[in-house]
Amino acid sequence: MSNVLSVPGVDELGVVVDALREWQYEGAPIQLHPGDLGWFWSAGPQATAAAVRTWSGGGRLLAVGMLDGPDLLRLTIAPDARRDEGLAQQLAEDLTRPERGVLKAGEAYVESPQDALLHDLLLEHDWHVDEPWTPLHRDLTEPVGDPGAGLRIEVTGPERAHVRTAVHRSAFNSPAFTDERWHAMTAGPMYADARCLVAYDEQDSAVAAVTVWSAGPGKPGVLEPMGVHQDHRGHGYGRAITVAAAAALQEMGASSAMVNAPSSNVAAVATYASAGFTKLPEVRDRRRDA
C-alpha cells in the first residue's frame, strides 16, 4: 500500500512537531529537529506549513521534510521506517520527480539520516554525494562549566529583540532576520522549548548570540544558529556563547547538545570543539545536478 504525500495546514503542524520530538533520541543520526521548524517560523505560520512535506501510512506519520529553500529538502524518517523499502522507493520517486511537488527541477539537495535506505536509492536515481558536514555532540549529564571570556550572558526578551537580530545580521551578513521575524519566531509554538541568548562584553556591547531548541526532557537539543558580531571576532566569544548554549539546554532538561557545521568551515568546527563538543563522523547530503 502506497504512502500519502501531503502538505499540512497550519493547524496540522502540531502533529508534525510532536512526531519530530518523538523521533529524537540519544545516538540518533543528525536529523531534522523541532527547532528547525521553530527557526523557520520566523517567516510566519503559513510559510512554515507551505514548506513542510509529510509522508503517512498505516495511520501515522512516517517521514517529515522541510524545504529550506526551493532546492533543499531537510528530511527525517521515523526510526523504525528508515530501512523500509517501500517507503524509501516512494521517497526517492517523490524527490526525483518535480511534478510530485516536493523539489523543483534541476539542481537540488536532500539531507536525511545517514542510516536511511533512501541514501542508496537516490544514488540509483542519478543523485550524487555532496560536500561533507561535521555533526558535533556534547553530553549534558555532567556540569557544563562557566562560559568565561568575561562576558555577561542574557536571555533575550521582546524588549531586547533588536539586539539579538542585529548580532545575527552582522554575524551572517544577512539582512533578512528583522525584529519582526524574531517576534514571529518567538510567537510560534516551538519557541516554548527555546531560548535566545546574547553575550555582552565589559563595554556592554552585544558580541555574540545563539538560539537553542529543546525537544523535551531527556532528548537532544540543538543550537540553531550561533554567530559572533563581525566587529568582535577573535576573542573567544564564539566558544563562550556555545558553552552558555549548552548550559541553557541542560537547564531545560536536554540530554545533549547537537550542532552541524560544513566541514569546510574549519573555524566553526574548531569553535564547537573548543566548547566541549565532540566531532562525529562526517555526513553528506545527496545532490542532483542541473
C-alpha positions in Angstrom: 0.0 0.0 0.0 1.4 3.4 -1.0 2.0 6.1 1.5 0.4 9.5 1.3 2.4 12.6 0.4 0.8 15.8 1.7 1.4 19.5 2.6 -0.1 20.1 6.1 -2.2 23.0 7.0 -1.1 25.4 9.8 -3.5 23.6 12.2 -1.7 20.3 11.4 1.8 21.4 12.3 1.4 20.4 15.9 1.2 16.8 14.9 4.3 17.2 12.8 6.3 18.7 15.6 5.1 16.0 18.0 6.4 13.4 15.6 9.8 15.2 15.3 10.1 15.3 19.1 9.3 11.6 19.4 12.0 10.7 16.8 14.8 12.5 18.7 16.9 10.2 20.9 20.4 9.8 22.1 22.6 8.2 19.5 20.3 9.1 16.6 22.0 10.4 13.5 21.8 14.2 13.0 18.4 14.9 11.6 15.5 17.4 11.2 14.7 18.7 14.7 11.6 20.6 16.0 14.0 23.6 16.4 14.5 23.7 12.6 10.8 24.3 12.1 10.9 26.7 15.1 13.6 28.8 13.4 11.7 28.7 10.0 8.6 30.0 11.9 10.2 33.5 11.6 8.7 33.6 8.1 5.2 33.0 9.6 3.0 30.0 10.2 1.6 29.9 6.6 5.1 29.9 5.1 6.2 27.3 7.5 3.3 25.0 6.7 3.8 25.5 2.9 7.5 24.4 3.3 6.6 21.1 5.1 6.0 17.8 3.3 4.8 14.7 5.1 4.5 11.0 4.2 1.9 9.0 6.1 0.9 5.4 6.1 -0.8 2.9 8.4 -2.4 5.7 10.4 0.8 7.6 11.3 3.5 9.9 10.1 6.5 8.1 8.6 8.6 11.0 7.2 8.7 14.7 7.5 10.6 17.1 5.2 11.1 20.9 5.3 12.0 22.9 2.2 14.9 25.1 3.4 14.6 26.9 0.1 13.3 25.6 -3.2 16.3 23.3 -3.9 17.0 21.8 -0.4 14.8 19.4 1.4 15.7 18.6 5.0 14.1 15.2 5.6 13.8 12.8 8.5 12.2 9.4 8.8 10.6 7.5 11.7 13.4 5.4 13.2 11.6 2.1 12.6 10.9 3.1 8.9 14.4 4.2 7.8 15.1 0.8 6.1 11.6 0.3 4.8 12.0 -0.5 1.1 8.5 0.6 0.1 8.8 4.0 1.8 12.3 4.5 0.5 11.2 3.8 -3.0 8.3 6.2 -2.8 10.5 8.9 -1.2 13.1 8.5 -4.0 10.4 8.9 -6.7 8.8 11.9 -5.0 12.1 13.7 -4.5 13.3 13.0 -8.1 10.1 13.9 -10.0 9.3 17.7 -9.9 5.7 17.1 -10.7 5.2 15.5 -7.3 5.5 18.9 -5.8 8.5 18.4 -3.5 11.7 19.6 -5.2 11.9 21.8 -8.3 13.6 20.6 -11.5 17.3 21.0 -11.8 19.9 21.2 -9.1 18.6 20.1 -5.8 19.8 18.7 -2.4 18.4 16.2 0.1 19.5 16.0 3.8 18.3 12.9 5.6 19.6 10.5 8.3 22.7 8.7 7.2 21.3 5.2 8.1 18.2 5.6 5.8 17.9 3.3 2.8 16.8 6.4 0.8 20.5 7.4 0.5 21.3 4.3 -1.5 18.2 4.6 -3.7 18.9 8.3 -4.6 22.3 7.2 -6.0 20.4 4.8 -8.3 18.3 7.8 -9.4 21.4 9.7 -10.6 21.9 11.7 -7.4 25.4 12.2 -6.2 27.2 12.6 -2.8 27.6 16.2 -1.8 30.2 18.1 0.3 30.8 16.8 3.9 29.3 18.2 7.1 30.6 17.6 10.6 28.0 16.9 13.3 29.1 17.7 16.8 27.7 16.5 20.1 28.1 17.5 23.7 26.8 15.3 26.6 24.9 17.2 29.2 24.8 14.7 32.0 27.8 16.5 33.7 28.1 20.1 34.7 28.8 22.4 31.7 31.0 25.0 33.4 31.4 28.7 33.1 31.5 30.3 29.6 34.4 32.6 30.6 35.8 35.3 28.3 34.5 38.0 30.8 31.0 38.0 29.2 27.6 38.6 30.6 25.0 36.2 29.1 21.4 37.3 29.0 18.2 35.6 27.7 16.6 37.9 25.2 13.1 39.1 25.7 10.9 41.2 23.5 12.4 44.5 24.7 15.9 43.4 23.5 14.9 41.7 20.3 16.6 44.4 18.3 19.9 43.5 19.9 19.5 39.8 19.1 18.6 40.5 15.4 21.5 43.0 15.0 24.1 40.5 16.1 22.6 37.9 13.7 22.6 40.2 10.7 26.2 41.1 11.4 27.4 37.6 12.1 25.8 36.1 8.9 25.9 39.2 6.7 22.2 38.6 6.3 19.6 41.4 6.4 16.6 39.1 6.4 16.4 38.4 10.2 14.5 41.5 11.2 12.9 42.4 14.5 9.5 41.4 13.0 10.8 38.0 12.1 12.2 37.5 15.7 8.7 38.3 17.1 7.1 35.9 14.6 9.5 33.2 15.6 9.0 33.6 19.3 5.2 33.6 18.9 5.4 30.2 17.4 4.6 27.0 19.4 8.1 25.6 19.2 9.6 28.6 20.9 8.2 27.4 24.2 11.1 25.0 24.1 13.7 27.6 23.1 15.8 30.5 24.3 17.8 33.2 22.6 21.0 34.2 24.4 23.1 37.3 23.8 26.6 37.8 25.2 27.8 41.3 26.3 31.3 42.4 26.9 32.6 44.7 29.6 31.7 47.7 27.5 28.1 46.4 27.3 28.4 45.7 23.6 26.5 42.7 22.2 29.2 40.5 20.8 27.6 37.1 20.1 24.3 35.4 20.1 22.7 31.9 19.8 19.3 30.3 19.8 18.8 26.9 21.4 16.0 24.5 20.9 15.0 21.6 23.1 12.9 18.6 22.0 11.8 17.9 25.6 13.4 16.5 28.7 15.8 13.6 28.1 16.2 14.4 24.4 18.9 16.0 22.3 18.7 19.8 21.8 20.2 21.8 19.0 22.0 25.2 18.5 20.4 27.0 15.6 22.1 29.3 14.9 25.2 30.7 16.7 27.1 33.8 15.5 29.6 36.4 16.6 29.3 40.0 15.6 31.8 40.8 12.9 33.3 43.6 14.9 34.1 41.3 17.9 35.7 38.2 16.4 38.9 36.7 17.6 38.3 37.0 21.3 36.9 33.6 22.1 33.3 34.8 22.2 32.1 32.0 19.9 33.4 29.4 22.3 31.8 31.3 25.3 28.4 31.7 23.8 28.4 28.0 22.7 29.2 26.9 26.3 26.4 29.1 27.5 24.1 27.5 24.9 24.9 24.0 26.3 24.3 25.2 29.8 20.9 26.6 28.8 19.9 23.3 27.1 21.0 21.5 30.3 18.7 23.7 32.4 15.9 22.9 30.0 16.4 19.2 30.6 18.1 18.2 27.3 20.3 15.1 27.4 22.8 16.6 25.0 23.5 19.5 22.6 24.0 19.0 18.9 25.1 21.2 16.1 26.0 20.6 12.4 28.6 22.6 10.5 30.1 22.4 7.0 33.4 20.6 7.3 34.9 23.3 5.1 34.2 25.8 7.8 37.2 24.8 9.8 36.9 27.8 12.2 33.3 26.9 13.2 34.1 23.2 13.8 37.1 24.3 15.9 34.9 26.7 17.9 32.4 24.0 18.8 35.2 21.5 19.6 36.8 24.1 22.0 33.4 24.4 23.7 33.4 20.7 24.6 31.6 19.3 21.6 32.9 16.0 20.1 33.1 15.7 16.4 31.1 12.8 15.0 31.7 11.1 11.6 31.1 13.3 8.7 27.8 13.2 6.9 26.9 14.1 3.3 23.8 15.2 1.6 22.6 13.9 -1.7 22.9 16.3 -4.7 21.2 16.3 -8.1 23.0 18.3 -10.7 21.2 20.7 -13.1 
